[in-house]
Amino acid sequence: MRKFLAVGLILFVAACGSDDDKNNNANTNNVNNANNVNNANNVNNANNVNNVNNSNNSNNANNINNVTGMCDIDGFTAVFEEAVIETDLGIFLTGYAQDDFPSDLVSVEFYGDSADSFGPGTYMITDENYETCEFCVLAFSNCDEEFNCSREFLATEGMVTIDSFTAGEAVVGSLTNAKFQEVTIDLDTYVSTPVANGAQWCIDSYEFDMPIEGDTVPTVTCDPQQTQPTVVEQSVLYTESEGDETFLYQGKTSATDPFDSIRVELLSAFGGNVTPGTATIEYASYEDCGNCVLVDLNCTVDSCEKTFLAVGGTIEITSSGMVGDTFTARLQNVELYEHDIDFDTAQSTPVENGDSYCITDLTISATLEAPGN
């Protein structure tokens, strides 16, 4: 399953940094770039996060009395906050007590169905093990730049209220009446175990207003009356360089202007699936996607009126190969949202109050060609 260290570190390194590799899920030491918070996967081996020494340097955790049932640590104030949304991992809302290390932090985390349905509302904290919670709230004391923390805590009661969630901008809300139990977390199983005679941390109220980093998935509304595209002209280009394969498919609804266009771009260098099998479309900016599906409407040879980028669905490749072979794939339940795309940088931006486009079931097929043929 995921998780915590794939969490705390995502967010904690937001203050201190991480590298750009989104595929290495095993090392938490690459945390020196102070601005990059998009690497949610390079965090599964957190070194020595269970170290319970050096608690006297923590800003919010100076009075640890180890009296079970009492609030040994009281309150939390953040000087730096950040919301990170990673479509393939979850949603992480984190506040830091300092803008440098060592620092305490509080992390509110949403996984699975909780992440998928995230929005304004009230979320009640339950006494659930960290291994299984899809909505989790944690706190950490005296963490250094490599996420070695004196203590870690898991909330057992309280609530989180999300007042507003503006895609691409901020998450505003509060944590109230929260009680945390000191725990240890197994890095292999994510099982949390209460510490015998461990400390308790109480937060009566913590209000946050967190700017969003990462990929925010736009909401797609499919119109059941929308006509499915009928492709009359198809082509697919194939290239290979140093072991990286690229398939660039285009299907047009008309051989003359104006026309609508469906594009499927599969790039193994970006994690795209280029062999027979089914791949799930994960939302990412056009510059980063490996399994990309786009729809262009009302196009001429020079431009298109609107462009849509897929945010979900599946691509099933039934045949591929090399130049001269037949490429065949099936698109199912593909949901697309209107985007502006900068073709100099390939960066895509969701259009505010943009339109949606949906492909229920479409099979595409064409002979693989080399560029320039």
N, C-alpha and C positions, 0 to 999 in steps of 0.2 A: 504494500500500500504506500505510499508517499514518503516523508511527511515532515514532521516538526523541523528537523534540520534542513529539510527542503523548504522550510518556512522561515524559521527564525533567521537563517542565514541569508535567504533571499533578501529579506528586509533589512537585516542588520548590515549586510554589506552594502546596502543602498547608501548608508552614511559613509562607508569606508571603501566600497567598491567591489567589483568582480570582473572577470573577463567576459568575452563575447561568446564563448563556446556554449551552445545550448544543448550539446549532446553528451557531455561528460557528467555523469551523475554520481561521481565517486570521490570528489576531493574538495574539501572546503578551505583549502589554503590560498586559493587564488582570489584574494579579496582586497587588492590594493588600488583599484581604479575607482575613484571617489564618485563618479557620475553614472556608472553603468549599472542599472538594476534589472536588466532584462534577462540575466542568466539565472533561471530558476532551477536548473538541473544540476549545477556543479556544487552540490551541497550535502551529499549523503554521508560523508565521513567526517563528522564534526569531532575534532580532537579534544578529548578531555572535558566535555561539557558538564561532566558530573563532578568536577573538582569543587569541593565545598570550602576551600580555603580563601583567605584574603577578602572576607566579606566586609571589612571595615572601611573599604574605599568606596562603597556604593552610596550614591546620593540619596536613594530612597530606602536604603536597607541598613541603616546604621544601628538600629536598636533591635537586635535579634535576641529574644529571651528564651526560645524553645519551651514555651508553656503551651501545651496542647489545648486548643479551644479558645485561645486568646489571639488577638491581632498583634503579632510580633512586629509586623511592618505595616504602617498605616499610610494610605494615600499614594498618589502618583501624579507627577507633573511632567509634561513633555515639553522639550524645547525644539524638537524636530520630529516631524510626522510624515508618513508616506503610505500610500495605498498602492500595492502592486497587484496587477491582474495578469495572470498567466493562464492562457486558455487551456493548456494541457495539464495544468497542475491545480490551480485554485486561486482564491482571492485572499490577500493578506493585508491587514491594516495594522500598522506598527507605529508606536510612539517611543521616542528615545528621551531619556532623562538628561542626556548631555549631547552636545554636538561633537564630542570627541570621546575617546576611550580613556579609562573604563566608563561604562554606562549601564544603567538599568534600562529595561525596556518592557513594554506590554505589547503582545501580539494577538490580534483577533483573526481567526483563520476560518475560511469556508472551503469545503471540499465537496466533490460529487454533486448530489442533488441540491445541497445547500448553496453551492457556488452557482449552479445553473439557474436557480430561482432567486438569486441575490437581488435585493432592492429595498426600498423603504419599508420599514416595519419593525416589529419587536421580536428579538430572538432570546429565548430563555436558556440560561446555562443549566445543564444537568450534570449530575455527578457520574460522568462516563469516562471510561478509560481512553487515554489518548490514542491507543491503537485503533479504536473504532469510531471515534467522534467525527462527524462531518462538519460540525460547528464547534470550534474549540477556542478557548481563551487561555493564554499562557503569560507568565511573567518571568523575568530573569534578572538576577542581580549581579552587578560588578562584572560585566562581560568585557573582554579585551578585543582587540582588532581581529583575532582569529577565532572569536566566539568561544573562548574558554570562559565559562561563567562560574561564579562561586556557588550559585544555587539556581534551581529551576522550579517553577511552580505551575500547577494546573488548577484552573478555576473549577469550583464545585457548585457554586450557586451565584445568582445575580442575573443581570440581563444586559443585552446590547440593543440599543435603539438606533436604527438608521433613519435619520430625518430626511436626507436627500442623497441621491446618487446621480450625478450628471456625467454621462459617458465622456471620457477624455478630459474631465476637469477635476472633480473632487468628490469625496465621500464625507458627509457631515453626519455626526451622531454622538452617542455617548455610551459609556459603560457605567452602570450603577449597581450599588449594593452587592459588589462582587467579593467573594471570599476565595482565596487560593490556598491550596495545600502544597507544601514542599514535596517534590517527587524526584525520582530518578527515571530516566527514559532510556530503554534499551534501544541502541542505535540500529539493531538488525530487525527487531520486531515492532518497534514503536510502543511496546507495552510500557505504561507508566506505573510506577510502584511508589506508594506513599513512604516517605522517610520516617522511621520510628522517632517519635518525639520531635518531628520536624517543625519548622516554623510555619506560621500562617500569615498571609498577606491580605489585608483588607483595603478595598478601594470603594469608598462611598460614592464618589462621582468623578468621572474623568470624561470631559467633553473634547471631541476631536473634530478637526476640519482638515482632511488629508488630501493633498494633491495626488492625482492618479498617475502612475507609471505603468507601462506594459500595454498589452493588446486588449482593448475593450471590445467585446463582441457586440456588434450592432444588433438590435432587435429586428427580426425579419417577420413580416406579416404576409403570408401567402394568400393570394386571391384565388379561391377555387374556380372562378370563372376565367382565369387567365388562360389564353390559348397556348398550348405547348408548341415549341418551335418546330418547324418542318425544314430540314436541311436539304438543299438541292445541289450544293457544290461543296466538296470536302477535299482537304489536303492535309498532309502531315509530314513535317520535316524531321529528319533524324541526324543527330551529330554525336560523335564520341571523341573525347579528348582525355588522355591519361586515365582512362578507366571510368570517367564520368560520362553518363549518357543523358541525352536530352531529346524529348519528344515534344514537338510543337504542332498541335492540331488546330485547324480552323475550319469551321463549317458555316456556310452562308445560306440565308433563306432566299436569296435571289442572286442571279448572276449579274445583275445590273444595279445601278444606284436607284433609289436608296435600298439598303439591305440591313438586316440584323445579322450579328455574328456571334458564334459560340467559339470560345477558345479554351483549349485544355493544354496546359503546359506542365510537363512532368520533368523535373530536374533532379537527378540522383545526387548531384553535388549539394543540394539543399534538403536532402532527405526524402525526395520524391520517390514514389514507387514506379519502376520502369519494367517490371517483370510481371507475368500473369499472377493475378491475385487481387484481393480487395483492399483498398486503402481508404481510411477515414480522412475527410478533409478537415484539417485543423486551421482555424482562422489565424491569419498572420498578414502583416503588411505585404503588398505585392513584391517588395524588394527581398523578402525573406521566405516566401512560400515555396515549397517543393512540389506539392500537389495543388496546382492552381487552376481554377475554373473561372472564366470571365464571360460576361455577355455584354455586347455592345449593341445599342439600339439606334435605328435610323442613321445608318452610316453612309458616307460617300467615300470616295478614294482618299479624301483629305482628312476627314474627321467624323466623329460620332456624337450624337446628341447626348447620350448617357452611357455610362459604363458601370457594370455591376461586378462585384468581387464575391466569390463564394465564401460563406462563413461556416458551412456545415454540409453534410451529405457524404456519399461514398462514390468512389470510382473503382469499378471492377474491370481489370484488364483481362481479356480472354485470349488475346494473341498480340505479340509484339515482334521482336526480332531486329533485323538490320535493314539497310536500304534494299528495296525490292520485295520485302516481306509485307504482309498485311497487318496493319495495326487495327485492333478492334477493342472497344471498351464500352462500358455501360455506366451511365450516370443515373443515380437514384437519389431521390429526396434531397436534391441540391438546393440549398437556400442561399440567395445572393442579395447583397445590399449595395445600394448606389454609392460609388466612391469617385473622388477625383484622384487621378493618377498623374504624377509628375514623371514624364517619360525621360527626363534627363537623369533623375535619381532612382526611378522606379518606386518611389515612396507613394503609398496610397493613403488617402484620408477619407473617412466616412463623411458623406454629405449630411449636414444637419437637416433633420426631417426629410431625409431622402426616401426614395421609393425602394420597393422590394421586387424581386423576380425569383421565380421558383421553377425548377425542372423536376418533374415527378419521376419520369422514366424515359431515358433517351439513349439509344445505342448509336455509336459513331464508328465509322470504319473507313479506312483509306489505305492506299499503298504508301509505304515509307519511301520518301524521296530525300536526296541530298540537297542542301542549300544551293541555289543557283541553277537547279535543273528546270 
